[in-house]
């Protein structure tokens, strides 16, 4: 789905396919029929964007096999699906029984990370629609904060230089977008801005703004967006997501405990002190964090469905971030990806019972995101602002 800013920028809306456990090309192709095309039909859209996740072996196979890559492009086209962005944060095993810290490996200090990222870039360059201005790839914020050494930092800088050289050589423009996450080396956007502004080429590497992570860090969306631009960096990609929130954790303990699950890490920040009090996972927070002030939990909850009281979500942060990005004189990011990968680990009463339930949930999220983007200043009509300007309106 494409929306348009008054400055003429096309803003692509996609949903992230890392919600689907496919780690082979056949599995990726099967999810197009099983989920993506049914979502597009329910929405009634001519085109649906996918924020495609490819496990490392799949990306490597596609990058080295032109026939398989052409097959994937043809299958997407035949179903009214398009890809302008990839999620290259998880390397593999994203739906293993236990993921937790494994999702941060290999780090940017490890050679396989750069190879994987370049494979993804080569694949994306071939999948981009002919009329798209360029593509984006989101990636992890270097790695988990421990262990991380000065040697690791230098290796990461060298890896970014290698990947940047590879991006320059591609036939289509692809930008890398580094995604800050609580607990990582680049914990928040401020960390990412400090690190990237001294170490990368901003023409090819920028910031991925994940609005769940932004909310968990208790950062102000407007000043955060401004800080990225002030540092001379771009925001090639936005991940539209919402965190779980407890305004009164003491009263919400039983409700929060329903979200404890073994697969993913759910970092928690409490609005106490500067920086906020922190826990690396929800069980640790329930045991140790002060519960007198608001908590925000890194648990991507469906955008359209508010959690049952006394819990809420941070869709207000999402709306404020999108307004900061698209409510001004120019669009500040071309790609928005709805990234709720946690449907399968929601509490049982909120979890889809079958494929039809997941398709309905993804459809409802995209409708919600579309509505918020329009409220933020975008239009479904192509380049209306450019035409109005030409007419002197």
C-alpha positions as CSV (number, residue, x, y, z in Angstrom):
1,X,0.0,0.0,0.0
2,X,1.3,3.4,-0.9
3,X,0.3,6.7,0.6
4,X,1.5,10.2,-0.5
5,X,2.9,13.2,1.3
6,X,2.2,16.7,0.0
7,X,5.9,16.9,-1.0
8,X,5.4,14.1,-3.5
9,X,7.0,11.3,-1.5
10,X,5.5,7.9,-1.7
11,X,5.3,6.3,1.7
12,X,5.1,2.5,1.5
13,X,3.1,0.6,4.2
14,X,4.0,-3.1,4.8
15,X,3.6,-5.7,7.4
16,X,6.6,-7.7,8.7
17,X,6.7,-11.3,7.8
18,X,8.9,-12.3,10.7
19,X,5.6,-13.2,12.3
20,X,5.7,-16.3,10.1
21,X,8.0,-19.3,10.9
22,X,9.5,-19.9,7.4
23,X,13.2,-20.7,7.0
24,X,13.2,-22.1,3.5
25,X,12.3,-20.7,0.1
26,X,9.4,-23.0,-0.1
27,X,8.2,-21.9,3.3
28,X,8.5,-18.2,2.2
29,X,6.5,-18.9,-0.9
30,X,3.8,-20.9,1.0
31,X,3.3,-17.9,3.4
32,X,2.3,-15.7,0.4
33,X,-0.7,-17.9,-0.2
34,X,-1.4,-18.8,3.4
35,X,-1.3,-15.2,4.8
36,X,-0.2,-12.4,2.6
37,X,-2.6,-12.7,-0.3
38,X,-5.6,-13.3,2.0
39,X,-4.6,-10.1,3.9
40,X,-4.5,-8.1,0.7
41,X,-7.9,-9.4,-0.4
42,X,-9.5,-8.6,2.9
43,X,-8.1,-5.1,2.8
44,X,-9.3,-4.7,-0.8
45,X,-5.9,-3.1,-1.8
46,X,-4.4,-3.5,-5.2
47,X,-1.0,-3.9,-3.7
48,X,0.2,-5.1,-0.3
49,X,3.7,-4.4,0.9
50,X,5.6,-7.1,2.8
51,X,8.5,-6.3,5.1
52,X,10.1,-9.6,4.2
53,X,12.2,-11.6,6.6
54,X,14.6,-14.1,5.1
55,X,16.6,-16.4,7.3
56,X,20.3,-16.4,6.5
57,X,20.4,-19.6,4.4
58,X,17.4,-18.4,2.4
59,X,19.0,-15.0,1.7
60,X,22.3,-16.6,0.7
61,X,20.5,-19.0,-1.6
62,X,18.5,-16.3,-3.3
63,X,21.5,-14.0,-3.7
64,X,23.4,-16.7,-5.5
65,X,20.6,-18.1,-7.6
66,X,19.1,-15.8,-10.2
67,X,16.4,-18.3,-11.2
68,X,15.1,-18.7,-7.6
69,X,15.1,-14.9,-7.2
70,X,13.2,-14.4,-10.4
71,X,10.7,-17.0,-9.2
72,X,10.1,-15.2,-5.9
73,X,9.7,-11.9,-7.7
74,X,7.2,-13.5,-10.1
75,X,5.2,-15.1,-7.3
76,X,5.0,-11.7,-5.5
77,X,3.9,-9.9,-8.6
78,X,1.2,-12.5,-9.4
79,X,-0.4,-12.0,-6.0
80,X,-0.3,-8.2,-5.9
81,X,2.5,-8.2,-3.3
82,X,5.6,-6.0,-3.3
83,X,8.7,-5.7,-1.2
84,X,10.6,-2.5,-0.6
85,X,12.1,-3.4,2.8
86,X,13.6,-6.4,4.5
87,X,14.0,-7.1,8.2
88,X,17.6,-8.4,8.6
89,X,17.6,-8.2,12.4
90,X,17.0,-11.9,13.2
91,X,19.6,-14.1,11.5
92,X,17.8,-17.5,11.8
93,X,15.8,-19.5,14.3
94,X,13.4,-16.7,15.0
95,X,10.6,-19.1,15.9
96,X,12.7,-21.6,17.9
97,X,11.1,-22.6,21.2
98,X,13.6,-20.3,23.0
99,X,15.1,-17.3,21.2
100,X,15.9,-14.7,23.9
101,X,19.5,-13.4,23.5
102,X,20.2,-15.6,20.5
103,X,18.4,-13.0,18.3
104,X,21.4,-10.7,18.8
105,X,23.8,-13.2,17.2
106,X,25.8,-13.0,15.1
107,X,26.7,-9.4,16.1
108,X,28.1,-6.7,13.9
109,X,31.5,-7.8,15.2
110,X,31.0,-11.2,13.6
111,X,31.8,-11.7,9.9
112,X,28.5,-13.6,9.1
113,X,26.5,-10.5,10.0
114,X,28.0,-8.4,7.1
115,X,27.6,-11.4,4.7
116,X,24.0,-11.9,5.6
117,X,23.2,-8.2,5.3
118,X,24.9,-8.0,1.8
119,X,22.9,-11.1,0.7
120,X,19.7,-9.3,1.8
121,X,20.7,-6.2,0.0
122,X,21.3,-8.1,-3.3
123,X,18.0,-9.9,-2.9
124,X,16.1,-6.6,-2.2
125,X,17.7,-4.9,-5.2
126,X,16.1,-7.6,-7.4
127,X,12.8,-7.6,-5.7
128,X,12.2,-3.8,-5.7
129,X,9.2,-2.7,-7.8
130,X,10.3,-0.9,-10.9
131,X,8.6,2.3,-9.8
132,X,10.0,2.3,-6.2
133,X,12.6,4.9,-5.4
134,X,14.7,2.6,-3.3
135,X,14.8,0.0,-0.5
136,X,15.6,-0.3,3.2
137,X,17.0,-3.0,5.4
138,X,16.6,-2.9,9.2
139,X,19.4,-4.5,11.3
140,X,20.3,-5.0,14.9
141,X,22.0,-2.3,17.0
142,X,25.4,-3.9,17.0
143,X,24.6,-6.6,19.5
144,X,23.6,-7.2,23.2
145,X,25.4,-4.8,25.5
146,X,27.4,-7.6,27.2
147,X,30.0,-8.6,26.3
148,X,30.9,-5.7,24.0
149,X,34.5,-4.4,23.8
150,X,36.5,-1.7,22.0
151,X,37.7,-4.5,19.7
152,X,34.1,-5.4,18.9
153,X,33.4,-1.7,18.2
154,X,36.2,-1.5,15.7
155,X,35.2,-4.8,14.0
156,X,31.7,-3.4,13.7
157,X,32.9,-0.2,12.1
158,X,34.9,-2.2,9.6
159,X,31.8,-4.4,8.8
160,X,29.7,-1.3,8.2
161,X,32.4,-0.1,5.8
162,X,32.3,-3.4,3.9
163,X,28.5,-3.4,3.7
164,X,28.4,0.3,2.6
165,X,30.8,-0.5,-0.2
166,X,28.5,-3.3,-1.3
167,X,25.4,-1.0,-1.2
168,X,27.2,1.5,-3.4
169,X,27.7,-1.2,-6.0
170,X,24.1,-2.2,-6.3
171,X,22.0,-1.3,-9.3
172,X,19.2,0.1,-7.0
173,X,19.5,2.4,-4.0
174,X,19.3,0.4,-0.7
175,X,19.8,2.0,2.7
176,X,20.6,0.2,5.9
177,X,18.6,1.2,9.0
178,X,20.0,0.4,12.4
179,X,17.3,-0.4,15.0
180,X,18.0,0.7,18.6
181,X,16.6,-1.7,21.2
182,X,16.6,-1.6,25.0
183,X,19.5,-3.6,26.5
184,X,21.6,-3.5,23.4
185,X,24.9,-1.7,22.7
186,X,22.7,1.0,21.1
187,X,20.0,1.0,23.7
188,X,18.0,3.9,22.4
189,X,17.9,6.4,19.5
190,X,20.3,8.8,21.3
191,X,22.9,6.0,21.5
192,X,22.4,5.2,17.8
193,X,22.8,8.8,16.8
194,X,26.0,9.2,18.8
195,X,27.5,6.0,17.3
196,X,26.4,6.3,13.7
197,X,27.1,10.0,13.3
198,X,30.8,9.4,13.8
199,X,31.2,6.0,12.1
200,X,29.0,5.6,9.0
201,X,28.2,7.2,5.6
202,X,24.8,8.7,6.2
203,X,24.0,8.4,2.5
204,X,23.8,4.6,3.0
205,X,23.2,4.0,6.8
206,X,20.6,5.6,9.0
207,X,18.2,4.8,11.9
208,X,15.3,2.5,12.0
209,X,12.7,4.0,14.3
210,X,10.8,1.2,16.1
211,X,8.0,2.9,18.0
212,X,7.7,0.1,20.5
213,X,11.4,0.5,21.4
214,X,11.0,4.2,21.4
215,X,8.1,4.0,23.9
216,X,10.0,1.6,26.2
217,X,12.9,4.0,26.4
218,X,10.4,6.8,27.5
219,X,11.9,9.1,24.9
220,X,9.8,12.0,23.4
221,X,8.9,11.1,19.8
222,X,9.1,14.7,18.5
223,X,12.5,15.5,19.9
224,X,13.8,12.1,19.0
225,X,13.0,12.5,15.3
226,X,14.5,16.0,15.4
227,X,17.7,14.7,17.0
228,X,18.2,12.1,14.2
229,X,17.9,14.8,11.5
230,X,20.0,17.3,13.4
231,X,22.9,14.7,13.4
232,X,22.7,14.6,9.6
233,X,21.2,11.0,9.6
234,X,18.2,9.7,7.8
235,X,15.3,7.5,8.9
236,X,15.1,5.0,6.1
237,X,12.5,2.9,7.9
238,X,9.9,3.1,10.6
239,X,8.6,0.0,12.4
240,X,5.0,0.8,13.5
241,X,4.7,-1.1,16.8
242,X,3.3,-0.6,20.3
243,X,4.6,-1.7,23.7
244,X,2.7,-3.1,26.6
245,X,2.1,-0.5,29.4
246,X,1.1,-0.8,33.0
247,X,0.2,2.6,34.5
248,X,0.0,1.0,38.0
249,X,2.3,-2.1,37.9
250,X,1.4,-3.0,41.5
251,X,-2.3,-3.4,40.5
252,X,-1.4,-5.1,37.2
253,X,0.9,-7.8,38.4
254,X,-1.4,-10.7,37.6
255,X,-2.2,-9.2,34.2
256,X,1.5,-8.7,33.4
257,X,2.3,-12.2,34.4
258,X,0.0,-13.4,31.6
259,X,2.6,-12.0,29.2
260,X,5.5,-14.0,30.6
261,X,6.5,-16.5,27.9
262,X,9.7,-18.5,27.1
263,X,10.5,-17.5,23.5
264,X,11.4,-13.8,23.3
265,X,13.1,-11.3,25.6
266,X,10.7,-8.7,27.0
267,X,12.8,-5.8,28.4
268,X,11.0,-3.6,30.9
269,X,11.6,0.1,31.8
270,X,10.0,1.8,34.8
271,X,9.4,5.5,34.8
272,X,11.5,6.0,37.9
273,X,14.8,8.0,37.8
274,X,17.0,9.0,34.9
275,X,17.6,6.7,33.2
276,X,14.5,4.7,34.0
277,X,14.9,1.7,36.2
278,X,15.5,-1.4,33.9
279,X,15.0,-5.1,33.8
280,X,16.2,-7.4,30.9
281,X,13.1,-9.6,30.9
282,X,9.5,-9.5,32.3
283,X,10.0,-12.1,35.0
284,X,13.0,-10.2,36.4
285,X,10.9,-7.0,36.4
286,X,8.1,-8.7,38.3
287,X,10.7,-9.8,40.9
288,X,12.9,-6.7,41.2
289,X,11.6,-3.5,39.6
290,X,9.9,-0.8,41.7
291,X,6.2,-1.0,41.0
292,X,5.0,2.4,42.1
293,X,5.4,4.0,38.7
294,X,4.4,3.2,35.1
295,X,6.1,0.3,33.3
296,X,6.6,-0.2,29.6
297,X,7.3,-3.7,28.4
298,X,9.1,-4.6,25.1
299,X,6.2,-6.9,24.0
300,X,4.9,-5.9,20.6
301,X,1.1,-5.9,21.1
302,X,-1.4,-5.7,18.2
303,X,-1.9,-2.0,17.2
304,X,-5.7,-2.2,16.9
305,X,-6.5,-4.2,20.0
306,X,-6.0,-2.6,23.4
307,X,-4.9,-5.1,26.1
308,X,-7.5,-5.9,28.7
309,X,-7.5,-3.5,31.7
310,X,-5.6,-2.7,33.8
311,X,-3.0,-2.8,31.0
312,X,-2.8,-0.5,28.0
313,X,-0.5,0.0,25.1
314,X,1.6,2.8,23.7
315,X,-0.3,3.6,20.5
316,X,-0.2,7.3,21.6
317,X,3.6,7.2,21.1
318,X,3.1,5.6,17.7
319,X,0.7,8.3,16.7
320,X,3.0,11.1,17.9
321,X,6.0,9.6,16.1
322,X,4.1,9.3,12.8
323,X,2.8,12.9,13.2
324,X,6.4,14.1,13.7
325,X,7.5,12.1,10.6
326,X,4.7,13.1,8.2
327,X,2.9,16.1,9.6
328,X,5.5,18.7,8.4
329,X,6.6,20.1,5.1
330,X,8.3,16.9,4.0
331,X,8.1,13.2,4.6
332,X,10.9,12.0,6.8
333,X,10.8,8.3,6.1
334,X,9.7,6.4,3.0
335,X,8.9,3.0,4.6
336,X,6.5,2.0,7.4
337,X,6.4,-1.6,8.5
338,X,3.9,-2.9,11.0
339,X,6.0,-5.3,13.1
340,X,3.9,-7.4,15.5
341,X,5.9,-10.7,15.5
342,X,4.4,-11.8,18.8
343,X,1.0,-13.0,17.7
344,X,2.0,-16.6,18.6
345,X,3.1,-15.8,22.1
346,X,0.2,-13.6,23.2
347,X,-1.8,-14.8,26.2
348,X,-4.1,-17.6,25.1
349,X,-7.3,-15.5,25.1
350,X,-5.7,-12.9,22.8
351,X,-3.9,-15.4,20.5
352,X,-5.3,-16.3,17.1
353,X,-6.7,-19.7,17.1
354,X,-5.9,-20.5,13.4
355,X,-4.6,-19.0,10.1
356,X,-7.9,-17.1,9.6
357,X,-7.5,-15.5,13.0
358,X,-4.0,-14.4,12.2
359,X,-5.0,-13.0,8.8
360,X,-7.8,-11.1,10.4
361,X,-5.5,-9.7,13.0
362,X,-2.8,-8.6,10.5
363,X,-5.6,-7.0,8.4
364,X,-7.0,-5.1,11.3
365,X,-3.5,-3.8,12.3
366,X,-2.8,-2.6,8.7
367,X,-6.2,-0.8,8.7
368,X,-5.3,0.8,12.0
369,X,-1.8,1.9,10.7
370,X,-3.3,3.2,7.5
371,X,-5.8,5.3,9.5
372,X,-3.1,6.8,11.8
373,X,-0.9,7.6,8.7
374,X,-3.7,9.5,7.1
375,X,-4.4,11.3,10.3
376,X,-0.7,12.2,10.3
377,X,-1.0,14.0,7.0
378,X,-0.6,11.4,4.3
379,X,-3.1,10.9,1.4
380,X,-4.1,8.0,-0.8
381,X,-4.1,10.3,-3.8
382,X,-0.8,10.5,-5.6
383,X,1.3,13.7,-5.4
384,X,-1.6,15.9,-4.5
385,X,0.7,18.5,-2.9
386,X,2.9,18.7,-5.9
387,X,0.0,19.4,-8.2
388,X,-1.4,22.0,-5.8
389,X,1.9,23.7,-5.6
390,X,2.1,23.9,-9.4
391,X,-1.3,25.5,-9.5
392,X,-0.3,28.0,-6.9
393,X,-2.8,26.7,-4.4
